[in-house]
Structures are given as C-alpha cells and as structure tokens.
Amino acid sequence: MTSDRPFGLDPSRTFEVGRDGAPREGMAPPPEWLSVRHRLILGLFALGAVVVGALAGLTVAAFASGAQGISAIFALLTLAASPLLLLGPIQDWWRHRRGRRIER
C-alpha cells in the first residue's frame, strides 16, 4: 500500500511544542529495553532460569528412570540454584540504590 504523503515518518525523531508555542525537534533516546543495564538484568534472569530449569529437568528425568538418590541430589541442587533467579532484580535494585544515595 502506497502512502500519498510526500514524506515518511521517522519514529526515532521527536517533535514537541513548548509552552511558548515554538516547536522543538530532537532525537528520541533509545528505548529503555535496549540499554546495557536492562539487557544485563534480563540476561542474568535468563541465566538463572536456564540453570534452574535444567536442574529441575534433570531431577525429573532421574526420578523417572528410577535413580532416586541422584534425583534427590539434583533436587537439592535445584533448590540451591534458585537464588540465581534473584540476580537480575538485585542488580536492578542496586543500580537504582547506588544512584540515589545521599552522602553524609
């Protein structure tokens, strides 16, 4: 479908009209989810989810095969690895806390 407009819209550019009525043009910042900090948070959470999920899968597979001792070990390892899921949110909390600390 062809547009009958003589121009295209660039979503990375913003146009804003101030209180004085004068238009201001500027480049929009990249979306929050593209920032390095946000990708680090998502990556750490995904790493924790993969490790815990793999250990839980090994637990189920060992239990289904009849190896109850190995299954118990994998179950304990799954419980021990579950705090890895908190790495991303803790990283986010720490970054926000560090930026707002008041020096005394």
Residue pairs with C-beta under 8 A, 6 or more apart in sequence:
11 28
12 27
12 28
13 25
13 26
13 27
13 28
14 25
14 26
14 27
14 28
15 23
15 24
15 25
16 23
16 24
16 25
16 26
17 23
17 24
18 24
32 38
33 39
37 91
37 92
37 95
40 88
40 91
41 88
41 89
41 91
41 92
42 88
43 88
44 87
44 88
44 91
45 85
45 87
45 88
45 89
47 84
47 87
48 81
48 84
48 85
48 86
48 87
48 88
49 85
51 81
51 84
52 78
52 81
52 82
52 84
52 85
55 74
55 77
55 78
55 81
56 78
58 74
59 71
59 74
59 75
59 78
62 68
62 70
62 71
62 74
63 71
